[in-house]
Amino acid sequence: MTKVIEVFPRKVTCLDPVFIPMRDGTRLAATIWLPADAETNKVPAILELIPYRRRDGTVFRDLKMHPYLAGHGFACCRVDIRGSGDSEGLLTDEYTEQELDDACEIIAWLAAQPWSTGAVGMTGISWGGFNALQVAARQPAALKAIIALCCSDDRYADDVHYFGGCLLTEDAMWSSFILGLGALPPDPQIVGDRWREMWLERLQATRCWSSEWMRHQRRDAYWKRGSVCEEFSAIKVPVYAISGWDDTYSNAVPRLVEGLTVPSKGLVGPWTHAYPFLGEPGPAINYLQEAIRWWRHWLEDVDTGIMDEPKYTAWINDPHQPAPFYPDHPGQFVGEPSWPSPNVSENRLYLNEASLIEMANTGGTMRLRSPVTAGRDCGRYGGYGGIVPDMAVDQRREDGIGLCFDTKPLTEDIELLGAPVVSLTLTSDAPQGFVVARLCDVAPDGTSTLVTWGVLNLSHRNGHENPEALVPGEAVRVRLELNHVGRRFPAGNRLRLVLSNQHWPILWPSPTMPTFTIDSGVSTLSLPLRKGAATSVAPAFAPAEIATPVQMIELSQETHRRDIAIDVGARKESITLLSDFGSQQLTDRAIITSARVVDRMEITEGDPLSARLDTGWVLSFTSGDADVETRSSVTLTCDAERFHLAWRLQAYERGVLTFEREGGEWFDRDNL
C-alpha cells in the first residue's frame, strides 16, 4: 500500500516557471523544487530533462516524486527539452547533439546557483534514462552520479525501433505519439501571449520521425551515436541502472553492470515501464528512499551503506497463471555480488525431436514454417502496467503452431537468472527470415506461461552492421540470446522452448514465408541456472511512499481494450488496441488535458505482404487562451521490396482545423 507523506524534514518551495538561458539565447522552461532554507543551507541538485510536458504531462508522477526528494534536502529540476512543453526552440529527434549540449549547460547552471553545493546528479526514466547515460559520457564537470531507469545503453539493440535486427511495429506507434505530442502548444499561463507564435512555429516544423528511423535499418552510425556501450569507459561517474522484467529495457541493466568501469549498481524488479514506486505489476517499493541513499552517498559524501549491498539485485518471479494484466507478481528479490555472478552456471540442453534433454538424439529432421498470425497471444513489446491488457496470455495456441521442445517434469525447483541462449543450426529455403525463440513454463494442467523470448534476423547472424542474405539450402549456425529473466520453475512443471519464424504484430513479417529445416540433436539451449544458496543477501525494500499527488478532478475515466477479430471468409485477422487515458482537470493550475490512442494491426493468412499498421493519437490541452486538440496518424504497409510510411497531423483550435500536414514515403527493405 503506497503511503502519502505530507510533512518532510525540510519545508519545500516550488519555483515555476524558471527559464534557464542557453548560450544561443534560447530559454528552457523548468520547475524546481528545493528546501525553503536552501539559500542558507545549500543542497545538491538533481536534473530530469525530458520532452513530455512538465505541467500537464508528467506532472502526475512529478509531484509524487520531486517534492519528496526536495523535502529530504535536494533541489529537483524538471526541464522541458528544447522545443517541448514551455521551452523555446524546436525538437527534431531523440537525443540530438543540441539536447546533450543543453543538458551540459543546465548542469553548469544548476551548479552555479546560490542554493547549490555545486554537486549535480541526473536521472530519468525512458528518454530521461537514455540522455542521463549519454550526458554522463560527455563528462560535464559538475555531474557526480546518475540514476538511469528503463532505458538502454544500445539504441539499436532494444529500443522501440528494431529488435534482433527486425522492425518493431512499436516504431510507428511511438512516432505517432510524438507527432501529436510535439504539436501541442506551450502554456499561455507560462509564456504569455507568445504561446500561439511558438505553437505555429512548432507546427511548421512538423515531420514524422519514423521517416528518419526507417532510413537506418541496420546498426549504423546513426544508432551508434548515443549508444554508450560503444565506449563504456567514457562514463566516469557512478551509475545506478534500474528496470523491470516486464519492461522493454531490462537487458540493459546487467549489460551496464558488467560493462561499466565506474562504481555501479543494478536493480531489476517485477515492473513494467514505470518508476519502482509506481511499479506495476507490484510490489512497488520505496524507490524514493533508495534514490536518496544513492544521492547522499555520491553527492554529499555520506556513507549510507548502499555500496555495501549487492551489486546486482533482481526479482525472481514465482510461477503464476498467464493474464493480460495483473496487479502483483509473486516472488522475491535476490542479491548477486557481481554480474556475471558466481552463483549462476550454464545448463545445456539439446533440441531433440519434441524433447529438451541433456543428451543429443540425432538422426531426425524437423521443419518450421509458422503462419503469419503466429505471435498474436504474446502480448505487446514492452508492457505499460496498470489495467492495460498488453501482457502475454496462455501460450498453448502459440505453442501448437510452433516447433516445441519440452523437458521432462522437473523433480525439484530451479531458478533462472540471466539470458538463455539458443545455438541453432538450420537451413532456409528463402534468403530472408527470422527465428523467434520463446521459453515457457508449462504447468501439469497444460497451461503455458511465457517466461522470456528473443529473435534474430538471420541476415544479421554475423552482426547488425553488415547484413548478409541467406543462401537457400545452405546450413548456418546462429546464436540467439533471449531476454534476461529471473524466474523460479517449480517441481512438476516442464520447461518448453518454442521456435517460430513469424511474430505478428510485434515484429514486421519477412517478405516471404520461409521454411526452416533443423536436424535433431544438433542445436542447444543454454539456461542460466542460479544456485539455491547465494553469497549476497538482497536489500529489504520498504513499501512505496510518495508526496501529495497533483490536485485534479477526473472528468472521464481511463479505459483500455484489446480486441481480436477474425474474418474466416476473408482469412483476415485484426488486432485493435484502444487506450483512452481519460480527461483530467488540474485544479491547482487551471489546465484540462486528455489523451487517447487506437492501434490497429491486420494481416491476411498466408500473405506476409498484407501486413498493415494504423496508429493514431488524439491529444487535447486547454489552458488560458489555448484550447487545442491534435490528431496524429501513421500507417505502415509494404510490398516485397519496400516499406511505405504515410502520416498525417491535424491541429484544431477551439474545434476549428488550424493546421494540417501529411506525408508519404517509400523505403527500400534492407534485409528485412
N, C-alpha and C positions, 0 to 999 in steps of 0.2 A: 504494500500500500504506500503510494507516494505521499510524503508529508510536505505541506506548505509551510515554509519558515518566513515569518513576518518581521522578526527582530534579529539583527545581526550584531556582531561585536563592534562594528563601526557603522555609524549612520551613513546612508548613501545619498549622493547628489547625482542627478541626471542632467547632462548638458546636451541639448538638442534644439536646433542643429548646431554643429560645429563644422566650419568649412576649412579644410586643410589645403593650403596652397601648394601646387606643384610648380616646378621651376619654369614650365612653359606658360604659366598663368592660369591653367585650369584649376578649378576648385572642386575638391571631392567632399561629399557630404558624409558626416559621421554623427553617431550618437556615442557619447562617452558616459559611462557610469563609474564613479570613483568615490572613495570615502570623503565625507564632508570636510574632514580636517586634513586633507592631503597636502595642502599648501604648507602646513607646518609639520606634518608627519608624512614625508614623501613615500611614494609607493611605486612598485614596478608596473609596467603597462603590458597589456595583452591585446594583440590585434587579431581581428577577424575581418577578412576582405573578400566579399562575395557580391554577385550581381542580383540577388534575389529580393531587393527592395526592403530595406530595413524597417520602414514604418508600417507597411501593410502586408509584407510577405513573410519574413522570418520573425516578425515581432511575436508570434505565438510561442516560439521557443526562446527567443532572445530574452524576454522579460522573466522567464523561468530560470535563466542561467546567469546572465551577466550581472544583474544586481546582487545575486548570491555571492559571486566571486568578489565583487566590489565591497560587499559588506564584510568580507574577510581580508581586506587590505590590498586590493589590486584595482588598477584602472583598466576597465574593459572598453575597448574602442572598436565599434562595429561600423565599418566603412562600406558605402556603396561603390563598387568598382566604377571607374570612369565610363560614363555613358549609360549607367543604370541608376534606378531609383532617383535620387535628387542630385546626383553628381553631374557635372558638366562633361562635355566631350562625347565621344562615340565609342560604343562597344562593338568590336568587329569579329571577335573569335575568342576561343578559350585560350587562356594562358599566353597572351601575346607578350612580346618584349616590353611594350608600353605598360602593361599591367604589372610586370615584375619590377620595372623601373619605378613605377608609382609606389609599389609596396616598400621598396628600399627607402624612398623619400619619406613615406609615412612613418616608418620605423625611426628614422633620424629625427623627425619632427616630434614624435612621442618622447624620445629620449631627452629632448631639449626642453620639455615643458617644465614650468616651475614646480609642479607637483610630482615630478618623476624622479626616481632614483637613477635613471639612465639605463636601467636594465629592461629589455623588452622581450616578451615571448610572442609567438604567433601560433594560432590554432584555427581549426575549421574542419567541417565535415564535407565530404564530397569535393566540390570545387575548392572550398577553403582548405581542405586537406592537401589537394594537389598543389595549390600555389604555396602553401606553407613549406612543403618539401622543396619546391623549386626556388623559393626565396632563400631558404637555408643554404642551398647550393651556391647562391650569389654571395654569401658571407657578408651581409651588412654588419658593420662593427657593433651596433647596439643589440643585435639579436643574440640571445643567450640560450634559448631552448625552444622546441616546438612540440605540440601535440597534433598529430595528423590522424584524422578519423575517416574511415570509409572512403579511401582513395587508393591510388596506385602509383608505384614507382616506375611503371612502364605503360605509357599512353596507348600503345598498340595491343599489348598482351591481353588486358582485361578491363578496358573501359567500356563505354556503351556503343562503340563503333564496330570493332572487329574482335573476334574471339577464336583462338585456334586457327587464325588465318581465314575465317569465314565472316561474311557480312551479317551483322545483327540487325534485326528489324528495329531494335531499340534506337539505332542511329537516326532513323527518320522520325520516330516518335519524339525523341529528345529535341531534334531540330524544330519540330512543330511547336513544342512548348516554348523554346527560347525565341522563336519567331514572334509568337504572340506576346510573351512577357516583355521583350525588348521594345515593343511598340506602345507600351503603356507610358503615360506622361509622368513627369515629376510632380510633386505635391505642391499646389499653389500656396498652401499654408507655410511651406518652407522656402520656395524660390520666388514667390510673389507673382507679379504679372508676367514674368518671363516664361512661365510654365508652358504656354502654348507655343511660343517660338522654339523652345527647347524640344517640345514634343514633335513639331513638324520637322525639325532637323533630324530627329531620330527616324521618323517615318521615311524621309527622303533617302536615308542611308540603308534602308531595308534590303536584306538579301537572305536567302536560305542557306544556313551554314552547311547543310549536307552537301551542297554543291562543291564546297572545298573538301570535305571529308571523303567524298567518293572519288575524288581525283587521286587519292592516296590509298590504294587498296592493298599495298604491301608496306612493310615496316621500313619506310624511307626516312629521309632527314626531317620531314615534317613531324613525324611521330617521335623521333629520337630527341628533338628539341623539347625540353620539359620532362623527359624521362630520366629521373635521377639515377636509375640503375646503370645508365651509361657511364657514370663516374661517381660511385658511392662516396669516394674519398673527398669529393668536393664539399660534402656536408661536414662541417666542423663543430656543430652544436649538438647537444643531446636530443634524441628523438624518442617520443612515445607514440607508437603506432597502434591503432585500435580499430576493430571492425567486429562483425558478427557473421556467423556461419551462413545465415540466410541473406546476407548482403552480397552484392556483385564483387566486392573488393577484398574479400577475406584473404586471398592468396598473397596479397602484398605484405601483410603483417609478418609472416615468417620469412619472406624474402628480405624485408628490411632488417629484421633482427639478425639474419645470417650475414647480410652483405655490408651493413654499415660498419665503419671503423671507429665510431664515436660511442659513448655510453648510450644504450638504447634499452627499451622495454617494448614488449608486445602483449596485447590483450585481445583475445577473440572470445566473444560471448555468444549467446544463442540468438542474437538480434538480427533484424533486417537493417535497412538503410536509415539508421537513426542514432542520435546520441544515446549512450547507455543509460542515462537517467530517464529517457523516454523509450527505452528498448522494448520492442515487441517482435517476436514473442518474448515474454519475460523469462526469468525475473529481471526487471530493471534493477540497477544498482545505484549507489550513491556516488556516481561518477564525479560530481562536482567536488566532493571532498577528496577524491583520488587526484583530480586535477590540482587542487590546492596544495596537496602534498608534493606533487611534481614541481609546481611553480615555486613553492617555498625553497625546495632543495636547490633548484638551478638559478632562480632569480634573486634569492635572498641569502643563499649560502647557509641555510638551516638544515641540519641533518634530520629529516623526517622519517628515516628508515626505509624509504621507498626503494632505494637502490640495494638494500639488503635482501629484498624479496626476489622471487623467481624472475629470471629474465623474460620468460615467456609463460604467460598464464592463458589457459584455454579451457573452454567449456566442453565437457564430454556429454553429448546428448544421450540420454537413456532411450530405449525403444519407445515408440509412440505410434499411434494409428495415423495414417495419412489423412490430411484435411486441407481444404483450400485456404483456410486461415485458422489460427488458434491463439489463445491469449498467452499460453506459457509452454515452455519446453521442460520436461523433467530432465534432471541431470545434475552435474556438479562441476566446479572449477578444479583444475589440476595445475600444478606448477612445475615448470621444467627449468633446470639451472642454465640451459643454453639451448640454442637451436642451430643446427640439428642437435637432438637430445640423445644422451647416452641411454635413455630409457626406452628408446624406440629402435626396433630392429626390423629387418626385412623378412617377410614370409612369402615365398614364391610358390605360386600355384600354376598348373598347366591348363590350357584351354583345350580340353579333350571334347569329343562329341558329347554335348549335353552335360558335361561334368567339369568340375573345377577341383582338382586334387593335386597333391604334391608330386605325383609321378606322371610321366608322359605316356599317353597311349596313342601311338602313331598309326598311320595307315588309312584313316578315314578322310573324307573331303567334305567340307561344308560350304554352302553358298548363301550369300547375303544380298538381298535386293528388297529394300524397305519400300512400302507405299509412301507417297508424298505426304500423307497425313500423319505419319509417324512423328511423335513429339507433342501431339495435342494435349496429353494429360500430364505434361512435365512442368506445368506452371509457367512463370514468366522469368526472364533473365534478370535476376535480382528482385527481391521482394521489398514491399513498402510497408508491411506490417498492418496493425490495426485490423479493421474489418474488410480490407481489400482482399478479394478471393484470388490471389495470384500464386499460391503455393501449389506444388505437385500433389495430385490426388493418387489414389490406388493405381499402381503401375501394371496391373495384370493385363490390361489391353495392350499397353506398350510392349510388355514382355512377350506377349503372344505373337506380335508381328516383328519381333527382333530375333536375334540369334542368342540363345540363353545358355549360360554355363553355371551350374549350381554346385555348391559344396554339399556334403552330407550334413545332416543336422549336427549342430555344434554340441560337443559333450561338456563344454564349460564356457562361461562368459569370456569374451575377448574385447579388447579396446583397440580402436584405431586412432592414431593422431598423426596427421601428415597427409601427404599426397599419394594415393595409389597410382601405380604406373602400369600401363599395358604395353608390352613389347609384342608387336603384331607383324606377322609375315602374311602377305596377301598378294593376289594378282587381281587386276581390274580389267574389264572389257571396254573401258572408256578412259579418255585422257584426263578427265576431271572428276572429282568426287571427294567426299569427306567421310570420315568414320567417327561415330559417336559411341562412347563407352559410358554406360550407367552402372553404378554399383547400388544394389538394392538389398534391403533386409526383408527376408521372406518369413512370415510367421507360420506356425503349424497349420493355421486355417487357410493358408494361401495368400493372405494379404501381403502385397508387395509395396514397401515404402522406399521411395527414392532417398538415398543417402548422399551421393555425390555423383558428378558426371564430368566429362571432358570431351573435347572434339579436336580433330586435326584435319585441316585441309591437306589432302595428300600431295598436292603440288608444293606445299610448304614443308615437306618431310625433311629437307636439309636446311631449314631456316625460313624465316618470314621475309627476308630481304630480297631474295632472288628465286622466285618460284620456278619450278620445273614441272611441266606436264608429265603425267604418267605415260609410259609406253604400254599400250594394251597387251596383256598376256605376259608381261614381264614381272617377275616377283620382286616386291620391295619389302624391306623391313623397316618399320617405323616405331617411334617411341611416342606414346600418348600419355601425358600426365593429366590425371583428373584433378579437380579442385581439392584443395586441402580440406580435411574434415576431422572432427572429433566425435567419436561415436562408440557406444557400447552395444555389442551384439549378444543377446542372451543365449544361454544353453537351450537347445531345442529348435532354435531358428537356423535358417540357412542364409549364406551369402550368395547373391546372384549377380553375375556380370552379364550385361546385355549389350550386344553390338547392334548398331543400325547405321544406315547411310542416308537418312533424312531426319530432320529435327525441326519441323514446321509447327508453330510460327516463330520460334525463337531465331532460327537460322534461315537465311535465304537459300532456296534449293540450288543444287548444281544444274547446269543446263540440260543434262540428260539424267536418266535413271540408271546408274551403273550397277553392275553385278560384280560382287567381290567373291573370290574363291579363297578359302582358308583351309589349310591342312590341319588335321587333328594333331595335338601334342607338340606343336612347334612354337606356338605363341604362349606368352605367360602374363600373369597378373601378379605384381608385387604389392603386398599390403604392408603399411607402416604399423606394425604391431607394437603397442605400448605395454610395457611390463606392468604388472599389478602393483608392485611396490615402487614408488618413486622416491627420489632423494630430496625433492623440494616440496614444501607444504604450500599450497595455494593460499593467497591472502583471502581473508574473510571480508567480503564487501557488505556494507550495511544497506538497508533498503533506501530507495531513492528519496532525495529531498530536493525541493525547488523553491524559488522565490515566488511571489504572488504573480499569477498569470495576468495577461492583459485584460482590461475591463472590456467586456463585449456583450452584445445581445445577438443570439443566434436567430437570424431571420429565416433560414431554411436549413434543414439537416443534411449532413453528409450521407451519401448513399453510394454503393458500389455493386456492380453486377458483372458476371461473366456468362455470356450466352453462346451456346454452340448450336448451329443449325445445319442439318444435313439434308440436302435435296437429293433424294435417292435417284430420281429420274434423270436429273442433270449431272449426277455423280459429283456434285459440288459440296464443299464443306466451308462454312464460315464461322469465325470466332469473333465475337464483339465484346470489347471491354468498355464498360460505361462507368465513369467515375465522376460523380458530382460532389465537389468538396464543400458545397453549401454556400451560404451567404452570411456575412458577419458585419454587424455594425460595431465599430471600435469606438466605444463611448468616450474614452479618455483623449481621443484625437479627432473625433468627428469625421471618420472615414467609413465608407461601406465598400466591401470587396467581395468578390465571388469568383469561382473557377470551376470549370467542368471540361471533361475530355471524353472523346469517343475514339477508340482504336478498333478498326475492323480489318481482319485478315481473311482472305478467301483463296481457295485453291481447288482445282478440279482433279479428281482421281486420275492418276496415270499421266498427268501433264504438268511437269515442274515449271514450264514457261507460263502457266496460267496464274502463278502466284501474284497476289495483289495486296498491297497495304494502303489503307486510307486512315489517316490520323488527323484529328483536328481539335483545337482548344478554343474555348470561349472564356475570356477573362474580362472582368469589369472592375472599375475603380472610380469612386465618387468622393471628392473632397473639394470644398470651396467651390470655385467656378468650374472645376473639372468634373465632367460626367462622361466617362469614356468606356467603350467596350471594344475589345479587339477579337477578331476571329481569324485563326490561322488554320491552314490545311496543307498537308503534304501527302502526295500519292506516289508510290513506288511500284513500277512494273518492270518487265524485262522481255527480251527475246533471247535467242541463243547466243548472240554476240555482245549485247549491250544491256545496260540498265537505263530506265527512263525515270527521271525525277521531275515531278510537277508540283508547284506550290502556289499558294495564294495568301495574301494578307489583306484583311479589311479592317478599317478603324472607323468607329462610329462615335460621334459627339452628340449627346442628348438624343440618341436614336437616329441621327441622320448620318448617312455614309459620307465620311470626310476624306478618306484616303483608301485607295485600292491599288495593289500591285500583284502581279503574278509572273511566274517564270516557268520554263521547262527546258530540260537539257538531257542529252544522251551521253552516257559514259561507256566506254569500252569495258567489257568484263576482263579483268586482269587475273586470269587463272581462278576465277570464282564461278 
